[in-house]
Amino acid sequence: MARTLYAYAFLEDLVLLYPVYALLFAETGLSAAQISSLFVLWSATAVALEVPSGLWADRFSRRRLLTLAPLLTGAGFALWTFLPSYASFAAGFVLWGAGSSLRSGTVQALTYEELVRAGEADAYARLIGRARGLRTVAEMAATALAAPVIAAGGYRAAGVASVLVCAAGAAVSLAFPESRDGRNERRDGCRNEHRTVPEPPPDEEPHPGLRELLRGGLAEVRGSPAARRAVLLAAVLTGALSYDEYVPLLTVSTGVTDATVPLLLLVVSAGAVAGGWCAGRGGRWLAPGLAAAACCLACGALSGHPAGLLLVGIAYGLGNWAVATAEARLQDRIADRTRATVSSMAGLGAEIVAVLVFAGYALGSAWSPPGPLLAALAIPYLALAWALRRRGQGRQRRGALRREPPGERPVSPTESGDAR
């Protein structure tokens, strides 16, 4: 299971077109406005299909969806490679967005469900975190390979290589185990005692339709405060990581040369890999970890010095570790029957948070350089750390009250006769 997940995650981002597709669009003759419209179409597709893809993953075979996802993405890259035009680029982004949506929530649901069946649910955060780290390694490898491949064969060579990588990802997905038959058998893999959603009645439709699954997912979130908090936590933490899109601008603002920028960005990428690799450890320290991430991000962004990128890299690593921890908490609090649907709801929330980050940066950039804008993103981390800490203290107080013997309570000095 672990090797298949790692290989699938690695191949998902080992795409040589990733670092150069904007250049391909420009060379084909697209204007800046046309390129921007493609990005909008890409994001809109991912948002529109996020929850429906979760419903499909709860209704049909999750492994088949994970096989279909890279094939759709690869078809989009093939259009870019052999029929370069605005229409082909638009169709390719729609296919890419559809493929990404099919993966979102489906990988998490399939991984957790199979780990529960194997009695290894505690390994979920470690596996998912390391898979995220390997995706970052793949991005770094694709960036390094793109230059020599394009020098040897142009953009077509990079495109062909990207299509082949997607095909390899589809082949690897066939090795995923899947105990469920794709018809939504009922098996509750939730291990958290805080979940309060009632079990369905015995005469409930055994193979519910998409509408019933959507209602079930919404009921899961509405009926369980723990699940609702877990969805919100995972969405905010995942969406907040979108600040990495502006790290290159922060790097340039420190005064380094253009040739030095990629080297400093490697520090941030290394932080992401380290954070993913440490996932599954120290989950009870989530609140202090988020507070540390906030401090590192704020100090690093405001330093105005290239060395500050080291602190930003630490913050980004802690953010990736926190995302894996939050995803594990979410999976612990939801049932298999609507697992992918609820996971996709968290994914949709993450997309919304990311859009808010982009909009906030766009508005603030008219008055502020990159440093203070990225430092402001430490506020959500601090807010979440405070909320988690406060809730943890509340649980401790309730636990202490439950441990008191019935009928006993602290006696005041006045009641004991010791008052003077």
Secondary structure, 3 states (H helix, E strand, C coil): CHHHHHHHHHHHHCCCCCCCHHHHHHHHCCCHHHHHHHHHHHHHHHHHHHHHHHHHHHHCCHHHHHHHHHHHHHHHHHHHHHCCCHHHHHHHHHHHHHHHHHHCCHHHHHHHHHHHHCCCHHHHHHHHHHHHHHHHHHHHHHHHHHHHHHHHHHHHHHHHHHHHHHHHHHHHHCCCCCCCCCCCCCCCCCCCCCCCCCCCCCCCCCCCCHHHHHHHHHHHHHHCHHHHHHHHHHHHHHHHHHHHHHHHHHHHHCCCCCCCHHHHHHHHHHHHHHHHHCCCCCHHHHHHHHHHHHHHHHHHHHHCCCCHHHHHHHHHHHHHHHHHHHHHHHHHCCCHHHHHHHHHHHHHHHHHHHHHHHHHHHHHCCCCCHHHHHHHCHHHHHHHHHHHHHHHHHHHHHHHHHHCCCCCCCCCHHHHCCCC
